[in-house]
């Protein structure tokens, strides 16, 4: 799904990393 979505995977990963770095629970994971 993310593989077929251009930039979708990166956006999700980036959000996950940022949320984790700020101490927020990773939404969608």
C-alpha positions in Angstrom: 0.0 0.0 0.0 2.7 2.5 1.1 4.9 1.1 -1.6 2.5 2.0 -4.4 1.7 5.4 -2.8 4.4 8.0 -3.9 5.8 9.5 -0.7 3.2 7.8 1.4 5.6 5.5 3.1 8.1 8.2 3.7 5.5 10.5 5.2 4.3 7.8 7.6 7.8 6.9 8.6 8.8 10.5 9.1 5.7 11.1 11.2 6.4 8.0 13.3 10.0 9.1 13.9 9.0 12.7 14.8 6.2 11.5 17.1 8.5 9.1 18.8 11.2 11.8 19.2 8.8 14.2 20.8 7.5 11.4 23.1 4.1 11.1 21.4 2.5 7.7 20.7 3.0 6.8 17.0 -0.5 7.1 15.5 -1.3 4.5 12.8 1.4 2.1 14.1 
